[in-house]
C-alpha cells in the first residue's frame, strides 16, 4: 500500500500554475472525503519534500491561506500565489470559484 502523504503530494504536484485546490478536494480525490485535516497535516510536512511542491496552491474550503504559517516568512505563501496572478485580499483567494482546480476533473 502506498503512503498517504505520497499520494497527497502526487496530487499537489499536478495543481496547475495560477490555480488552487483545497484540502478537502485532495481528500475526496483520494477516496477519503472526511480526511481533509489529514491532508492538512501532510501539507504541513510537505516543505521537506524534494523537489519542492507547489504547496502554496492548497488552501481551505473558502480560499483562506490557512497554511501560511508553515512557510518560511510571514507572507511567502501569499507572495507565491500573487506571483502566479492570483489576487489575495485579507489572506483569502479572490475569485476562488473561477481558479479552483478539482483533482477529479
ABEGO torsion letter per residue (X at the ends): XBBAAAAAAAAAAABBBGBBBBAAAAAAAAGBAAAAAAAAAAAAAAAABOBBBBAAABBBAAGBBAAAAABBEAAAAAAAAAAAGBBBBGGBBBGAAAABBBAAX
